[in-house]
Amino acid sequence: MTDVRGDWSGDNQDWWDWYVSLAENDRSAAPLVDLGPLPDVAWPDDAELALELAEPFELGADAVDAFRVNGFVKLPGVLSPGATLRLRAELKRLLEATCSVSLDGGVKDCFLSLEMVWLDNPLVRRFVFSPRIAKICADLLGVDRVRLYHDNVLSKEPGCGRTPWHHDDHHFPLDTHDVVTTWIAAQAIPIAMGPLAFAGPIDTHRLVAGVPFNKTDTSYDRHVGQLFRQHEVAVDESPFALGEASFHHNLNFHTAGPNRTTRSRIVLANTFFADGARIVADPTIVSGDWRKFMPGCEPGGLAESDLNPVCWPAERSA
């Protein structure tokens, strides 16, 4: 493994610019796909949205079993179409204002990111602290209480290439495997837009444990992909319907294809972990700006800063 010791020196956008450069890509000149207009559906008002985000989701035993065997599960109807598109409009506005760009075709070949949005944006805070979603995470992990690690607004722009194969255990400096990320698609994501794709079962990570990580080229992504093909690892790369969300364990290997459409692929990704977890003794640059997400916490100490509140049971107002 190349040297990844120490803290990341840049910001979160710098981290993403570096990270997507580690993916193998087929730079074809095929034209981008025009998806047409977004669905014309009514958006819930604030009161309706609060009720929706608090209503328990009927999580069946088959979904829990699938998550624990495969390390991921995709759940349709986590959000209504109207709530999804209201979220997308707000995330799009935030990205455009912060990054000084125009989405859905105005900027290409890049991956935009914002984090810790919940601190300043009341609408995004509702989604991040949704009891409906946090309870799904706790139930999938089989724990009583979960804390927020951080939110992440992700927008893969038209023409942007793949996200490299990885599992999040490399990224989160948490000394626990009770970690789950919910990946909320803020619009339908067809194959051409590059949906998240998951390798299963969960212990597939053992197959590639010996592949050396390289922080300067695409060799890690290439070697992982080769081993998965050689061993005929099952990969779920199905599209996301409007309102569908996925939940993946920190040991699940996943990737995402290029965005070959004219629309920005916008996602809200929130990561939760079991209450009581500690920070690993030696975080690396792959953990990015982790001190920003857990201010005042130190390696070896409890991960419980003011920015990592308990989200389930719901102990705070969204």
N, C-alpha and C positions, 0 to 999 in steps of 0.2 A: 504494500500500500504506500502510495506517496504520502509525504508528510502533511497531515491535516490537523496537527496539534495547534492549540491556541484559539483565541477568539477571532471571529470574523471582523475585518476592519472596515467594511463598508456598510451600507444600509440594506434594507430588505430588497429593494429593486436591484441594487448591485448584485445581491446574492442570486436572484432569479436570472439576471442576464448571464451570470457565470454558469448557473446550473443547466440551463437549457442548451448551452454550448457543448455539453457533454453527451448529447444524444446523436446517434447515427441518423442520417437523413438522406432520402432519395430526392434530390432537388430537381424534380421534373418540372417541365414548363407547361403542364396542363392548366387550362383556364380554371379560375375559381368558379364554384357553383353558386348561382343566385337562388336563394331560398324563398324569395318573395316576402310579402309583409308578415309581420307577427300576427298571431290571432287577435281578433277584435273581441275582447271579453271585458266584462265589467270588473273593476277593481274593488276589493273590500275597503270600507272606510276604517278609521282607526279602531272603532269599537268592534266591528266585525272581525278585523284582523286579530285583535287581542283574544277574542273568543276562539278563533281558529288555532292560534298558536298555543293555546292552553289546553285544548281538547286532547285527551289521550288518544294515541294511535293504537289501533288493534294489531298488536304484534303477535303473530302466531308462533307456536312452538317450532314450526318448520323453518321460519325465518331465523330464529335463534340458533337452531341446529345448523343451518346452512352457514351462518356467520362463524360459528365455532369450528366447523370443519374446514371451510374454505378461506376464512379470514376476511370475508366481505359478504355483503348482501345488498341488493338493490330493491328499493321499496317504492312502488308506484303510489301516487296520491298522498305523499307526505304533505304537500302543499296543494292548494287549489290553483287552477290556472290563473285566476285573478291575482292571488297573493304572489304567485311566482313572477308575473309580469310587472306588478307594482315594485317588487324587490329589484327586478332587472333595471327598471327605469331609474331607480335611485342609485344603484351601483354604477350605472352608465354615467349619470350626472356627476357622481363623485370622481370617477376615473377621469372624465374629460376635464373637470375643473382642476384637479390636482396635477394631472400629467400634461395639461395644455395640449390636448389632442382631440380629434373627432373620431368616435368609434363607429363601428359598422361600415368600414370602408375608408375612413379618413386617414388611417395609419395602418401600415402593413408590416409583416415579418418581425413582430416583436411580441413579448410576453409582459403584460403590465400587472402590477401587484400593489395592493394597499393592505395594511394590517392595522389592528387595534382600532378599527373604525367605530366600534361600539362605544368608545369613550366619548365621542363627540356627536354621534348621529343617532337620534332617538328611534328612527325607523329601523335601521340596521340592528340597533340594540334589541329590539323586539324579537328579531329572528335569531340573534345569537343566544339570547336567554330564554328562548321558547321552551316552556316546560314540556311541550309535546315532543320536541326533538331531543332534549336532554334526557328525558326518561327512556326514550328508545336506546340511547347510548348506554345508560346505566344497565338496562335490561339485557342488552346484547353482551355486555361485559360480565354481567352477573354480580354487580357490586351495588352497594346501597347508596353511595354518594359519589358524584363526579364533579370535578372542577374544570374550569375553562383554562386551556393553555393559551390559545389566542385565536382570533378570527383572521381570515385571509381572503381578500377580494382578488380574484384571479381572472384575467382577461387575455385569452390567446387570440391574437389578432389575425385577420385574413393573411394567409401565406406563411404564418409561423409554423415551424417544424415540430417534430416530436418532443415529448418530455421523456427523459431517459428512464429505463427500468430502475426501480429502487424500492426499498421499503422504508417506512418512516422511522424505524428504529435507529437509522443512521442520523435522522434529522432532529429528533426530540431528545434533549439531554435529560430524560426522565428514567430513573432506575426502577422501572416497572414495565410489564407488558400489558397492563390494563389501560391501554390507550386506544382511542378510536377517533377517527375523523369522519365527520359527515360532510359530504360533497354535494351541495345543493345546486343543481343545474338551474340557472336563471332563465332558461328557455329550453325548448326541445333541442337535443344534440344528436343529429344524425351522424352516421359513420363519417361522412365527408368533413364534419366539423371537428372530429378528434375526441370522442368520448373517452373517459377514463376506462382502461382495460385492466382486468385483474387476472393474475395467475393463481391457480389453486391446485391442491389444497394448501392450507396455511403453512405447513412445514416445507413447502417448496423452497423456502429461503435456505434450507440446509443444503440444497443441491448446488447453490452458487456461493456458499459461505467462503470458499477458498479463492474466489475471483478477486484479484487485487484491484482496489479502487484507485483510479488515477484522476487527479484534480485538474489535469491539463489537456486531456484528449478524450476521445469517444470510446476508448478500448473497453472500459468497464461495461458500458451499455451494450456494446457489440458482443462481448464474451457471454454476458448473461443471456442475451437473445439467442445466441448460438446453442448454448446448453439447453435452453427451454425447447428449442426446436428438435435438438438431438434426442431429448428424453420425452418428446411429445407431451409436454406440459399443457394442460387444458387452460385456455385463455378465454375469458368472457370479455368480448369487445363489442357488446351489443349497444344500440343507441339508447339515449335517455328520452323518455316521454316528458311532456310538459307537466311539471309538478313532481317528477320522480327525483329521489335522492338516493345516494349510495352511502354506505357506512363501511369503512375498512379499518382493520386492525393494524397496529404498527408493525407487525411482522409480515403482513401481506405484501407481496411484490406486485407492483402495478406500473403502468406506463400510460401514455395517451398519444394518439396519432396527431398528425398535422391538421391544422385548420385549413381545409381547401375550399372554404366558402367565402362569400362576401360579407358575412356577419361575424361580429365579435363573439367568441365563446366565453360568456361571462358566468362565473361560478362564485358562490360564497362557501368557503370551506372553514369549518369550525372544528377544533380539536379539543377533546375532553379526556381527562385522566382520573383514575381512582383517587379519591381523597386519601391523604397519608403518604403519597409517593414522595421520594426524595430525588434530588438532582444527582446525576452521575458524578463521579469523582473528577473526571477529565473530559469536559465538553470539548468538541473540536469545531473547526470552521464550518463543518457540514451542518452544525446546529444553528448557523446563522446568528442573528441578533438576539440570542436567547435572553440576555440580560434585560433587554427592553421588555420582553414578555413576562419576566419574573423579577422585577426590580427589588434589590435588597436581599435576594436569595443568593446563596453561595454553593459551590460544588460540595456535595455531601449533605447539604441541609434540606429541610422540608421545602417542597414546592407549594408555597401557600402565601404568596404576596397578595396585596390588595387587588392586583390585576388578575388574580386567579380565583375568583369567587366560586363557591359551591353553586352549581346550577341545577342540580337535582339531589335531594328534594328542593323545590323552588323556594329559596329563602330570601329573595329580593324581588323588587318590582321590575318587570321588563320595561 
